[in-house]
Amino acid sequence: INWAGGGMNFSLVVNEAVGLQLPLGFLGTFRVDEEKTEGLEARLANEFPGASVVRVGDVLEPVEALLRSLKLLLTSLAAALLIGALMVLVSALFAQIRLRADEINTRRMLGASAAQVGQMIRRETLALALLVLLVGGLMGTGLVVVLFVGVLDRPVVVPWTMLLAGLLVPLVVLVGGAAREGRKIMRQNAQY
């Protein structure tokens, strides 16, 4: 039985003579509104003593609960990985900006204003962050689609609010933090 849809998921075609020798049983599925189920199993047992009744809802409830738990676990894991990746990216970016202190000072000595240098750093950071988020987002989406559609045979529901927050928060953190780090370097070097 295809438990998700209630239909048959296989069939067997044999010659009638062979079929008469097989120990066959009959299988049927039907839907009943919840308010009409009272006493139904007892009536079926009286009319069909050898019949077994399986409530598909009772079978699917634990599976659905497991899938909800799995979804929560995967969402939490994804959030933790995103935060960890963001921390690594921010620290690597800040280290790179610190290594570029000589370049920043040279630009300042050649007449670039602090605003121009800050804008340069913000643009570079924005381009890098967009590239990283695009590649990471595509890879993550691909994994989710493979897991849910390919393995679990479940539809993918996109949580747009969480997705937008997951894209905007890193952008703001990276761009704002990089500009702040650049200003800090310019202030340190202005003292000399």
C-alpha positions as CSV (number, residue, x, y, z in Angstrom):
1,I,0.0,0.0,0.0
2,N,1.2,3.5,-0.8
3,W,0.6,4.9,2.7
4,A,0.9,8.5,1.8
5,G,-1.8,8.3,-0.9
6,G,-3.8,5.2,0.2
7,G,-3.5,3.5,-3.2
8,M,-1.7,0.4,-4.4
9,N,2.0,0.7,-5.1
10,F,2.4,-2.6,-7.0
11,S,0.4,-5.0,-9.1
12,L,0.8,-8.7,-10.0
13,V,-0.6,-10.1,-13.3
14,V,-0.8,-13.9,-13.6
15,N,-2.8,-16.5,-15.5
16,E,-6.2,-17.3,-14.0
17,A,-5.2,-20.9,-13.4
18,V,-2.1,-19.8,-11.4
19,G,-4.2,-17.2,-9.6
20,L,-6.7,-19.7,-8.3
21,Q,-3.9,-21.7,-6.6
22,L,-2.4,-18.7,-4.9
23,P,-3.4,-17.9,-1.3
24,L,-5.0,-14.6,-2.1
25,G,-6.6,-12.0,0.0
26,F,-8.4,-8.8,-0.8
27,L,-7.3,-5.3,-0.1
28,G,-9.3,-2.2,0.0
29,T,-8.9,1.3,1.1
30,F,-11.4,4.0,1.9
31,R,-11.6,7.4,3.5
32,V,-14.0,8.1,6.4
33,D,-14.6,11.4,8.1
34,E,-13.4,11.4,11.7
35,E,-16.9,12.0,13.1
36,K,-18.2,8.9,11.3
37,T,-15.6,6.5,12.5
38,E,-17.2,5.6,15.8
39,G,-18.2,1.9,15.8
40,L,-16.9,1.4,12.2
41,E,-14.1,-0.9,13.2
42,A,-16.6,-3.0,15.3
43,R,-19.0,-3.2,12.4
44,L,-16.2,-4.2,10.0
45,A,-15.0,-6.9,12.4
46,N,-18.5,-8.4,12.6
47,E,-19.0,-8.4,8.9
48,F,-15.5,-9.4,7.9
49,P,-14.0,-11.4,10.8
50,G,-10.6,-12.0,9.1
51,A,-10.2,-8.4,8.1
52,S,-7.5,-6.1,9.5
53,V,-8.1,-2.4,9.8
54,V,-5.2,-0.1,9.7
55,R,-5.8,3.6,10.3
56,V,-3.4,5.4,8.0
57,G,-3.5,8.5,10.2
58,D,-2.2,6.5,13.2
59,V,0.6,5.2,11.1
60,L,1.5,8.6,9.6
61,E,1.4,10.6,12.8
62,P,4.7,9.3,14.2
63,V,6.4,9.8,10.8
64,E,5.1,13.3,10.6
65,A,6.3,14.1,14.1
66,L,9.7,12.6,13.2
67,L,9.8,14.8,10.0
68,R,8.9,17.9,12.1
69,S,11.7,17.1,14.5
70,L,14.1,16.5,11.6
71,K,13.1,19.9,10.1
72,L,13.7,21.7,13.4
73,L,17.1,19.9,13.8
74,L,18.1,20.8,10.2
75,T,17.0,24.4,10.6
76,S,18.9,24.7,13.9
77,L,22.0,23.1,12.3
78,A,21.8,25.4,9.3
79,A,21.5,28.5,11.6
80,A,24.5,27.4,13.6
81,L,26.5,26.7,10.5
82,L,25.5,30.1,9.0
83,I,26.6,31.9,12.2
84,G,29.9,30.0,12.3
85,A,30.5,30.6,8.6
86,L,29.7,34.3,9.1
87,M,32.1,34.6,12.0
88,V,34.9,32.9,10.0
89,L,34.2,35.2,7.0
90,V,34.1,38.3,9.1
91,S,37.4,37.5,10.8
92,A,39.1,36.6,7.5
93,L,37.8,39.8,6.0
94,F,38.9,42.0,8.9
95,A,42.4,40.3,8.7
96,Q,42.5,41.1,5.0
97,I,41.6,44.7,5.6
98,R,44.3,45.0,8.3
99,L,46.8,43.5,5.8
100,R,45.8,46.2,3.4
101,A,46.7,49.0,5.8
102,D,49.6,50.2,3.6
103,E,47.3,50.3,0.6
104,I,44.7,52.3,2.5
105,N,47.4,54.7,3.7
106,T,48.8,55.1,0.2
107,R,45.4,55.9,-1.1
108,R,44.9,58.5,1.6
109,M,48.3,60.1,0.9
110,L,47.4,60.3,-2.8
111,G,44.4,62.3,-2.0
112,A,41.5,59.8,-1.4
113,S,39.2,61.0,1.3
114,A,38.3,58.8,4.2
115,A,34.8,58.5,2.7
116,Q,36.2,57.3,-0.6
117,V,38.3,54.7,1.1
118,G,35.4,53.6,3.2
119,Q,33.2,53.4,0.1
120,M,35.8,51.3,-1.7
121,I,36.0,48.9,1.2
122,R,32.2,48.7,1.4
123,R,31.8,48.0,-2.3
124,E,34.5,45.3,-2.3
125,T,32.9,43.7,0.8
126,L,29.4,43.8,-0.7
127,A,30.6,42.2,-4.0
128,L,32.4,39.4,-2.0
129,A,29.5,38.9,0.4
130,L,27.0,38.7,-2.5
131,L,29.1,36.1,-4.3
132,V,29.6,34.0,-1.2
133,L,25.9,34.2,-0.3
134,L,24.8,33.4,-3.8
135,V,27.1,30.3,-4.1
136,G,26.3,29.2,-0.5
137,G,22.5,29.8,-1.1
138,L,22.5,27.7,-4.3
139,M,24.4,24.9,-2.7
140,G,22.2,24.9,0.4
141,T,19.0,25.0,-1.7
142,G,20.3,22.1,-3.8
143,L,21.0,20.0,-0.7
144,V,17.5,20.8,0.7
145,V,15.8,19.9,-2.6
146,V,17.7,16.6,-2.9
147,L,17.0,15.7,0.8
148,F,13.3,16.6,0.8
149,V,12.2,15.9,-2.8
150,G,14.7,13.1,-3.6
151,V,15.0,11.2,-0.3
152,L,12.0,12.1,1.8
153,D,9.5,12.6,-1.2
154,R,8.2,15.7,0.5
155,P,7.5,19.1,-1.0
156,V,9.9,21.9,-0.3
157,V,8.4,24.9,1.5
158,V,10.5,28.0,1.3
159,P,10.5,30.1,4.5
160,W,10.9,33.4,2.7
161,T,11.2,35.5,5.9
162,M,14.0,33.4,7.3
163,L,15.7,33.2,3.9
164,L,15.6,37.0,3.6
165,A,16.9,37.5,7.1
166,G,19.6,34.9,6.5
167,L,20.7,37.0,3.5
168,L,20.3,40.5,4.8
169,V,21.9,40.0,8.3
170,P,25.2,38.8,6.9
171,L,25.3,41.5,4.3
172,V,24.7,44.2,6.9
173,V,27.2,42.7,9.3
174,L,29.9,42.2,6.7
175,V,29.6,45.6,4.9
176,G,29.1,47.6,8.1
177,G,31.9,45.7,10.0
178,A,34.3,46.1,7.1
179,A,33.7,49.8,6.8
180,R,34.2,50.1,10.6
181,E,37.5,48.2,10.4
182,G,38.7,50.4,7.6
183,R,37.9,53.5,9.6
184,K,39.8,52.0,12.5
185,I,42.9,51.5,10.4
186,M,42.7,55.0,9.0
187,R,42.4,56.4,12.6
188,Q,45.4,54.3,13.8
189,N,47.6,55.4,10.9
190,A,46.5,59.1,11.2
191,Q,48.2,59.1,14.6
192,Y,51.7,58.5,13.1
